[in-house]
């Protein structure tokens, strides 16, 4: 890769990390607050981090490639126009997509260059930051929380000069892409030195409905699919109501954030093709034709005996409301 006439070759890359809600600008946020102009990249004492970025107090030249950023916005367009998360500024996202695309296409150079350095502060986490008016702010402005990952690649020249290329990736649009986002989140969890090893293991297992999460869910929810009546736990799946990728670590392990279903119905629920009301009635997406409904043996508006009633299931009712609002495709 040539930058300003100098030939650079790749040295290594840093595991892609998901952009959290705390980093993005307010217009992109899901939760309240203004966001922080710093990006978490790993544990400060991690020897691999020091090898990649440098000793404490490091600084480096960072690069965004204009055409890649344009492609990122194209990939993110689905999420901007049809948000799958409860953004505070959901109505304004389509306009922001147009404005941001125009802004990037107006850059005259292929490489958008800015400076980054380590935020030297107390604690075990390592953050990188840039000056307020630099192109570092584009990372905060363009990224959507839980839907964007950043891969950082380290390049070097023959004369020893180094630069770091930031590659934005969007995991939005069709539900099939959620697995890619999930894998990126697992990588992030595995690198979180603040979490005990056991906690990291259980969070990773909960993504696929296994481990402690599955045990707690089956204990509180019952090991039976309401559609098929199957009770053999080998044939049942533990489904997150609020998707694993959109949940925080506590919600990922919370049995109230789950249902027990047979695999086919679990996939229908996971992809927003069916949902449930507070009293257990199934609601099907209009994209499921009557013929498909017949093949799936889903009668019209049946009511199932789901664990939704009483104080002990108050959390599950809240999670189901989230599913109806943010996941279900009417």
PyMOL commands that set and color helices and strands:
alter all, ss='L'
color gray80, all
select helices_A, chain A and resi 26-28+47-53+66-81+90-105+137-142+175-190+197-207+211-221+233-235+244-246+249-252+255-257+263-270+290-295+311-327
alter helices_A, ss='H'
color red, helices_A
select strands_A, chain A and resi 2-3+6-18+39-43+59-65+111-118+125-129+148-157+162-170+236-240+258-262+274-276+282-284
alter strands_A, ss='S'
color yellow, strands_A
deselect
rebuild
show_as cartoon
